[in-house]
Amino acid sequence: MIKKKRILTGDRPTGKLHLGHYVGSLANRVALQEDYDAFVIVADVQALTTDWEYPEQLAESVRQVTEDYLAVGIDPEQTTIFVQSLVPQIAELTVFYSNFVSVNVLRHNPTIKTEAEQRGYSDMTYGFLGYPISQAADITFCKADLVPVGQDQVPHIEFTRRIARRFNELYGPVLVVPEVLVGEVGRLVGLDGKAKMSKSLNNAIYLSDSPQEVEAKVRKAVTDPARIRATDPGHPEVCTVFAYHQIFNKEESEDIAERCRAGTISCVACKKRLTEKLNQLLEPMHERRLAYQNNPKIIDEILLAGTDRAQKIAEETMKEVRQAMKINYFSQ
Ligand code: TRP
């Protein structure tokens, strides 16, 4: 049997996952889990780099994110889902890697910069500035070959590659240099026309939203501002709702564009169709979610089993790392 290649990716448990997560990374996770040895990390330690003042929220968020994973179709039989803080080897690796990473390189990371700006950080904590180092540890402890993520994570994976290469140069070939895989839609625009769907911008459709919530959100979405009456010719290329049709209703999007340009489909009808398509996508997720909600203990079991497997793999890698770094003083 050929050994399956490994995938690792994950999320910070800071709230519910939304459609942007779905197209950026979750869809790929579901599609690839059969052919790869797949790992998903619930990155609670990374969540603390921004939410360290509110650790009491984490327990609920860890469950919520896991529930979202299971709802989209991540299968715990195929994917190892685990909790970052329960794999202390990740923290250990982070300390070792931090020795050969310069502060300036961290400061220039564009995702860190944008996030710090959005959060209004005038000064950054050491933990926040350095979280890409711990993300490199998340990815390399299990020697992942591939990391499926949204566009905003690409600088972090690039950084992981640099760390892995550097480690191997310094101490010997232990780590795998991973490839990045960006979802078909690396970044989903917000329904309000803002560059990105995000919880903090308050423009997200959550995977757990009911059909009524989806309808209300789509109804408020911005369209072509030049289109006042339903019969005015529209400009789909500037319309957010059309951008969503191209992603979530590909088959009909050409036809919708034509009818929009001709002024024969109203924005109301166009939004209604999008709502239907989104609810069709979400419906099986609601069903799976309900099954898990009816049996909440199973989430604990899944996380504990996943974490157990991750720990074992982490300890194997740590042995190699300590040996390569010549700090395995007493175990020859
Ligand atoms: N930084 C990622 C995010 O904010 C979450 C994450 C943590 C991650 N560790 C990871 C993603 C390892 C991919 C691989 O979404």
Residues whose N, C-alpha, C, O or C-beta is under 5 A from the ligand:
A	BS01	LIG	L8 T9 G10 D11 R12 A43 Q46 Q135 D138
